[in-house]
Amino acid sequence: MLGITPFDSDTEALRLANDTRYGLAAYVWTSDLRRAHHFGQHVESGMLWINSQNVRDLRTPFGGIKESGVGPGRRPAQYRFLQRSRIVHVALKSLPVPRFGR
């Protein structure tokens, strides 16, 4: 199942994306890399994929913000309370969609 919400502007799309208590991951599909990076700077998520779907190196940072993932308040390294890390994945070529459970 896929939920789709139409929007009229990038500002509205960001408001819709950020108007939630969760922020584990976000996905942006566009041919405009400048626009994608704008979303990457303003969307409230721990991870962001640009033109890709959950394809990542498992050694990269993982975590969400707000009430998702491990959250910033539940990290063992409490000195990070002044930091906000984010990982951005950009697909530069077509990638196969992985199928889990098969």
Stockholm file with secondary structure:
# STOCKHOLM 1.0

chainA/1-102         MLGITPFDSDTEALRLANDTRYGLAAYVWTSDLRRAHHFGQHVESGMLWINSQNVRDLRTPFGGIKESGVGPGRRPAQYRFLQRSRIVHVALKSLPVPRFGR
#=GR chainA/1-102 SS CCCCCCCSSHHHHHHHHHSSSEESEEEECCSCHHHHHHHHHHSCCSEEEESCSSCCCTTSCCCCEETSTTCGGGCSCGGGGGCCCCEEEECSSCCCCCCSCC
#=GC SS_cons         CCCCCCCSSHHHHHHHHHSSSEESEEEECCSCHHHHHHHHHHSCCSEEEESCSSCCCTTSCCCCEETSTTCGGGCSCGGGGGCCCCEEEECSSCCCCCCSCC
//
